[in-house]
């Protein structure tokens, strides 16, 4: 392995999501073509044993090595996909295998960078690698992640999140966005852009770009929380505050925060802002309204507040967003 070749280990196990496993190698494989022989990645699939692994799609993949063998190598990036159990009544739940969790914890020790794809964030969280960190996952399991791992700051909105040397990605095709971001960090955005062109995709949907309209989807089985959620949706265009929502719910602001974090995986203030950003996104995509008008009609009050919210949540200014996504 050349000194500039980086070892990427992708964890595989029974029931793993297929695209989570196969998507990132497609990105990494194009780096040598675009950057030359002086830089590149060596991608291996690691499992508990060398027997074939059946993915959630029913397609079997063959590991290149075992966890025990690869533990002796110098790993640059440990990439952890996920698996789910989808039940018509219970909904989608992320699954974690204690053996896999243990190996991820061990392999992460000494690895330069750790990243999860989709619900792989649940494996990282179970391994203790997300404690005290901000992280994302597929929108459908964000509440589960927040409930099971209260020390993790779960943000269900972004496509990917970086917190130090730990990256977490959303579902499922966002594995490509995450992989491009890793390439950009290693080799610069010029190389990542050339790879993105080969894949016929954006270099970056901004890392903070929403997975989709999460705030507008049903997010809680609690009638009380659904009532509060709809109250926010009805009132967000005006001067709505957390205190207003607490008064509507007849609870204190602390209690309201506990309710929102338990049921929706975010604070009331974050939820109000996410709804307003969603409203503004729709206007920017579908109208020629000025930024002043968008800010005023979507509850932001000023353009500066609108811009700060877009930068925080979408990683882009409203003008940049409109240029990319106006329909």
Secondary structure, DSSP 8 states (H G I E B T S, - for coil): --TTEEEEEEE--TT--HHHHHHHHHHHHHHHHHH-TTSEEEEEEEESSSS-EE-TTS-EE--SEEHHHHTTS--SEEEE---EEEETTTEEEE---HHHHHHHHHHHTT-SEEEE-GGGHHHHHHTTSSTTSEE---GGGHHHHHHH-TTSEE-SS-SEEEETTEEEE-STTHHHHHHHHHHHHHH-HHHHHHHHHHTTS-S-S-TTS-SS-GGGS---S-HHHHHHHHHHHHHTTSS--HHHHHHHHTS-HHHHHHHHHHHHSS-HHHHHHHHHHHHHHHHHHH----HHHHHHHTT--SHHHHHHHHHHHHSS-HHHHHHHH--
